[in-house]
Amino acid sequence: MPVHIKIIVSIITLVVGAAFLYFEILYGQMSVGLVGAGLAMFMVISMWLFREPGRRS
């Protein structure tokens, strides 16, 4: 995946995770919000650490 697409997907994922955390804290479910935010961070980190499978030369 090209780097500029990874950056865009990472930003969108982190914004959605932060919004989820904010609204869950607002409505009193902090533990659910932390799980969602942690999952968003995990998705971004794993996208940057692990390459896409493909053919090797």
C-alpha positions in Angstrom: 0.0 0.0 0.0 1.4 3.4 -0.9 2.6 5.6 2.0 0.2 8.4 1.3 -2.8 6.1 1.5 -1.5 4.6 4.8 -1.2 8.1 6.2 -4.8 9.0 5.2 -6.2 5.7 6.6 -4.2 6.1 9.8 -5.6 9.6 10.4 -9.2 8.6 9.7 -8.8 5.6 12.0 -7.4 7.7 14.8 -10.0 10.4 14.5 -12.8 7.8 14.6 -11.2 6.1 17.6 -10.9 9.4 19.4 -14.5 10.4 18.6 -15.6 7.0 19.9 -13.7 7.5 23.1 -15.1 11.0 23.6 -18.7 9.9 23.1 -18.4 6.8 25.3 -16.8 8.9 28.1 -19.6 11.5 27.6 -22.3 8.8 28.1 -20.6 7.1 31.0 -19.0 4.0 29.4 -15.3 4.8 29.8 -14.2 1.2 29.7 -15.9 0.6 26.3 -14.3 3.8 25.0 -10.9 2.8 26.1 -11.3 -0.6 24.4 -12.3 1.1 21.1 -9.5 3.7 21.3 -7.0 0.9 22.0 -8.3 -1.1 19.1 -7.9 1.9 16.8 -4.3 2.4 17.9 -3.6 -1.3 17.5 -5.0 -1.2 13.9 -2.8 1.7 13.0 0.4 0.2 14.5 -0.2 -3.2 12.9 -0.9 -1.6 9.5 2.5 0.1 9.6 4.4 -2.9 11.1 3.2 -5.7 8.8 3.5 -5.5 5.1 0.9 -6.7 2.6 1.3 -10.3 1.4 2.4 -10.4 -2.2 4.6 -12.2 -4.7 8.4 -12.1 -4.0 10.9 -11.9 -6.8 
